[in-house]
Amino acid sequence: MTRKVFWDDPYAVSHQTCVSSVKGGDIELASTIFFAFSGGQESDHGLIAGHPVLAARKEGARIVYTLPPSHGLQVGQPVHVEIEWERRYRLMRLHFAAELVLELFYRALDGVGKVGAHIAPDKARIDFAWPENIAPRLPDFSDMANRIISSNREIATGFDDVPNERRYWEIQGFSRVPCGGTHVRSTGEVGQIRLRRNNIGKGKERVEIFLCEP
């Protein structure tokens, strides 16, 4: 099992660890700050021992990183891990924004069901089953989300189930939501967001979430 330091400290941008497994271009680390695609959140970008990470994937409780075949790393070798902070921070902000909007949908839209999600550094999206055009309701959802964001409330994270690595985020008095992604510490860090509808087919709606940059 890979120890996931990105849960303990999602703000860490560098980390010293050692190689625990090597199979060709694929390696594993004893511990890591490098998030691998999960729950719709894209993988981090960065370097391991100066080598670019070409891909990162979860395999149960393990994380496997693909490096260039010429990496030359060996089991037990100390390595330095670096991630692109700007990308990570945007993913953190957009991940929480998407989770917040989805939670507001669940509260307001009886019978709504999520069918997909994707968190990228430029935008997040939520796909859900809903029989009507959601666009007329988006201004209200945007206002509700931005009020919570502006309140700058603490976002707590932790484990519901340690052996199975099931985690959650929680805003006291608002909601507790299962989620294994990386999150900011407070809603105010997200900054204001805007929502846009993108129709993907009969009975399905897509809402895209953007950060309102200065």
PyMOL commands that set and color helices and strands:
alter all, ss='L'
color gray80, all
select helices_A, chain A and resi 5-8+85-108+135-150+187-189
alter helices_A, ss='H'
color red, helices_A
select strands_A, chain A and resi 3-4+14-23+26-29+31-32+46-48+51-52+55-59+62-66+78-83+113-119+124-129+156-161+166-171+175-178+193-201+204-211
alter strands_A, ss='S'
color yellow, strands_A
deselect
rebuild
show_as cartoon
